[in-house]
């Protein structure tokens, strides 16, 4: 009989096994995976930048600005920037 693995909520409608979450937190740009469990899947920019899913939330303007500041930690920072600018075009050109 197989043991049932515990699922952890990493975002609204997003569940992963606890071991996957632990591994994702060790990857570049993944330190905050699971910290924003009320944010919808479409409001994360992490996967667009090569980071684990559930990272780089951009559901608010403040979090989008933070994602831009922390994008250098992702494997592909340009992907994070593109996702932020697509959702918040007013941030383009600002630092």
KOLKOLDREN-287923 format. One record per residue: y, z, x of N, C-alpha, C in turn. Coordinates in pm, 1 decimal. Layout:
BEGIN
Y/Z/X/Y/Z/X/Y/Z/X
...
This chain:
BEGIN
-117.2/0.0/83.3/0.0/0.0/0.0/124.6/0.0/88.7
213.5/-93.3/64.2/335.4/-104.9/143.5/436.1/0.7/101.0
514.2/47.0/197.5/618.4/142.8/165.2/742.2/68.1/118.9
809.8/124.0/23.5/930.8/61.5/-29.1/1049.2/102.5/58.0
1121.9/2.9/104.4/1237.4/30.8/190.1/1358.9/63.0/104.5
1436.8/157.5/151.0/1555.5/198.8/77.6/1664.9/94.2/94.3
1726.2/54.6/-16.6/1835.9/-41.8/-15.3/1967.8/34.7/-18.7
2063.0/-14.1/58.6/2194.9/46.2/68.0/2296.9/-54.6/17.0
2393.3/-9.0/-60.6/2498.8/-97.1/-109.7/2600.8/-117.8/1.2
2624.6/-245.4/36.9/2723.7/-275.2/140.6/2846.9/-342.9/81.8
2840.4/-378.3/-43.5/2950.4/-440.7/-115.4/2909.2/-452.8/-260.1
3004.5/-483.9/-346.0/2974.5/-494.8/-488.4/2871.2/-605.2/-509.7
2754.1/-567.3/-558.1/2647.0/-663.1/-580.8/2572.6/-703.5/-455.0
2594.4/-633.8/-345.2/2529.7/-666.4/-217.6/2448.6/-545.9/-170.7
2319.1/-565.0/-157.4/2232.7/-457.3/-108.3/2151.9/-507.2/10.3
2132.4/-420.5/106.1/2052.4/-449.3/225.1/1970.4/-325.7/257.8
1865.1/-345.0/334.0/1786.1/-229.5/376.8/1868.2/-148.5/476.6
1840.7/-21.1/481.5/1915.4/68.1/570.5/1899.3/25.3/716.1
1781.7/-24.3/753.9/1761.4/-66.4/892.1/1844.7/-190.3/926.1
1859.3/-283.5/830.5/1943.4/-401.2/853.4/2089.6/-362.2/869.8
2134.0/-264.7/792.2/2271.9/-217.7/802.1/2295.5/-154.9/938.9
2200.4/-74.8/985.8/2214.3/-12.2/1118.4/2223.7/-118.1/1227.6
2139.6/-222.1/1218.2/2143.4/-330.1/1317.7/2274.2/-408.5/1307.9
2322.0/-431.7/1186.9/2446.0/-507.8/1167.4/2565.6/-434.0/1225.9
2565.1/-302.7/1217.3/2676.9/-224.0/1270.6/2685.8/-232.6/1422.8
2577.7/-267.3/1487.9/2577.2/-278.4/1634.3/2621.7/-416.1/1681.7
2628.0/-513.3/1590.4/2667.4/-649.1/1627.2/2819.1/-658.6/1639.1
2868.0/-758.0/1714.5/3013.6/-775.4/1727.1/3080.0/-795.4/1591.8
3181.9/-715.4/1563.5/3255.2/-724.7/1438.3/3188.1/-657.8/1320.7
3079.1/-587.6/1342.1/3004.0/-529.8/1231.4/3012.7/-379.4/1217.6
3103.8/-316.0/1287.3/3107.3/-169.9/1286.3/3139.2/-110.3/1149.6
3201.0/-187.8/1060.2/3237.3/-132.3/929.8/3147.4/-180.2/816.5
3033.6/-236.3/847.2/2941.6/-282.7/742.9/2897.9/-163.7/657.6
2914.2/-177.8/527.5/2875.9/-71.6/435.2/2986.8/26.2/404.1
3099.0/15.9/472.1/3209.1/109.4/449.8/3290.9/74.5/325.5
3276.7/-47.7/275.2/3356.0/-94.4/161.2/3263.4/-138.6/48.9
3190.1/-45.0/-8.4/3087.2/-80.4/-105.0/3139.5/-116.0/-244.0
3270.4/-109.7/-267.7/3325.8/-150.2/-396.6/3393.6/-287.1/-390.1
3392.7/-349.7/-274.3/3456.5/-480.0/-255.8/3356.0/-590.0/-290.1
3401.1/-691.9/-363.1/3314.7/-802.6/-404.2/3275.9/-889.5/-285.2
3163.1/-956.2/-296.6/3109.5/-1040.4/-189.8/3210.0/-1147.0/-145.2
3282.5/-1206.0/-239.4/3377.2/-1312.9/-207.2/3498.5/-1261.6/-130.1
3517.6/-1131.0/-125.3/3632.7/-1072.5/-57.7/3602.2/-1020.1/82.0
3497.2/-1070.9/142.5/3465.5/-1039.1/281.7/3478.5/-1166.9/364.3
3536.1/-1156.4/483.0/3553.7/-1273.4/569.1/3458.6/-1271.7/688.3
3377.7/-1170.1/700.6/3291.7/-1153.6/817.7/3198.8/-1269.2/846.9
3128.9/-1318.5/747.1/3031.7/-1425.1/771.7/3099.2/-1553.9/816.8
3222.7/-1575.2/774.9/3295.3/-1695.6/816.1/3332.7/-1689.7/963.7
3333.7/-1570.4/1019.2/3365.9/-1552.8/1160.1/3244.5/-1518.3/1244.4
3126.7/-1533.7/1189.4/3005.1/-1506.0/1264.4/2967.4/-1359.3/1269.6
3039.7/-1275.8/1199.7/3009.3/-1132.5/1194.2/2912.5/-1106.8/1078.5
2848.7/-992.0/1074.6/2754.0/-961.2/966.9/2821.3/-958.7/829.6
2741.8/-988.1/725.5/2798.5/-981.9/590.8/2835.1/-838.2/557.8
2941.2/-823.1/481.4/2991.0/-690.2/448.2/3095.0/-639.8/545.8
3144.4/-727.9/633.3/3247.5/-687.6/728.8/3373.9/-769.8/706.1
3485.3/-720.5/754.5/3617.3/-782.2/741.0/3656.1/-802.8/594.4
3680.2/-693.7/520.6/3723.2/-708.0/381.8/3865.3/-763.6/374.3
3889.2/-852.5/277.1/4022.5/-910.5/260.0/4064.0/-904.5/112.3
4022.3/-799.9/42.9/4052.5/-788.8/-99.7/4194.5/-742.7/-128.2
4264.3/-687.5/-32.1/4404.4/-650.2/-48.6/4484.4/-708.3/67.1
4614.2/-715.7/49.1/4700.8/-769.2/153.2/4691.8/-684.4/280.8
4687.4/-553.7/265.2/4678.8/-464.6/381.2/4547.8/-486.3/458.2
4437.7/-503.4/386.1/4309.2/-526.8/452.8/4304.2/-664.8/516.6
4371.2/-761.3/455.7/4377.1/-895.6/514.5/4454.7/-891.8/645.8
4564.3/-818.6/648.5/4642.1/-803.7/772.6/4558.0/-734.9/879.5
4483.3/-635.1/838.8/4395.8/-564.5/932.1/4286.8/-657.2/985.5
4231.0/-741.7/898.1/4128.5/-836.8/940.6/4184.5/-932.0/1046.3
4310.0/-974.5/1027.9/4372.5/-1061.6/1127.6/4387.4/-990.1/1262.0
4426.7/-864.4/1256.2/4445.6/-786.8/1379.9/4313.6/-762.0/1451.7
4205.4/-746.8/1375.3/4075.2/-715.1/1434.3/3985.7/-837.4/1452.7
4034.4/-954.8/1420.7/3953.1/-1076.6/1427.9/3899.8/-1102.9/1568.8
3970.1/-1057.8/1669.7/3925.3/-1081.4/1807.1/3789.2/-1017.5/1836.1
3746.9/-923.9/1753.5/3616.4/-859.1/1772.8/3500.2/-941.8/1718.3
3529.0/-1041.0/1637.4/3424.6/-1124.8/1576.3/3381.8/-1234.1/1674.1
3258.9/-1283.4/1660.4/3212.8/-1392.7/1746.7/3296.9/-1519.7/1732.8
3349.6/-1545.8/1612.7/3433.4/-1663.4/1588.7/3561.5/-1617.9/1516.9
3661.6/-1572.6/1591.8/3784.0/-1521.5/1529.6/3855.3/-1623.3/1441.9
3844.0/-1750.2/1473.9/3909.5/-1854.3/1395.3/3859.0/-1858.9/1252.2
3732.6/-1830.4/1232.3/3676.2/-1829.0/1097.7/3735.0/-1718.1/1012.4
3757.5/-1602.9/1072.8/3819.8/-1490.6/1001.8/3961.6/-1529.4/963.3
4035.8/-1585.3/1058.9/4173.9/-1624.7/1032.3/4183.0/-1728.3/919.9
4094.8/-1828.5/923.5/4096.7/-1931.1/819.0/4071.8/-1871.1/681.1
3976.5/-1778.5/671.9/3946.0/-1714.6/543.0/4065.3/-1633.7/492.0
4132.3/-1563.1/581.9/4248.9/-1483.8/542.6/4362.7/-1575.6/497.4
4390.1/-1680.6/574.5/4499.5/-1771.1/540.2/4471.9/-1849.4/412.5
4345.3/-1875.0/383.9/4310.2/-1944.2/260.2/4343.5/-1856.2/139.3
4314.7/-1726.7/151.8/4339.7/-1634.9/41.2/4485.7/-1590.4/35.5
4548.9/-1574.5/151.4/4688.0/-1527.7/160.4/4767.7/-1625.9/247.5
4808.1/-1740.9/193.5/4882.3/-1839.8/272.5/5014.7/-1784.9/327.3
5070.1/-1683.2/262.3/5197.1/-1626.7/307.8/5185.5/-1558.2/443.9
5064.1/-1525.3/488.1/5045.8/-1458.8/617.9/5045.4/-1556.9/735.2
5034.8/-1685.3/705.7/5030.0/-1786.1/812.0/5161.7/-1781.5/891.0
5149.1/-1774.8/1022.4/5267.2/-1773.6/1107.7/5324.4/-1635.2/1134.2
5273.3/-1533.1/1068.1/5321.1/-1396.4/1092.1/5223.1/-1324.4/1182.4
5272.0/-1225.8/1253.5/5184.4/-1145.2/1338.8/5187.6/-1002.7/1295.9
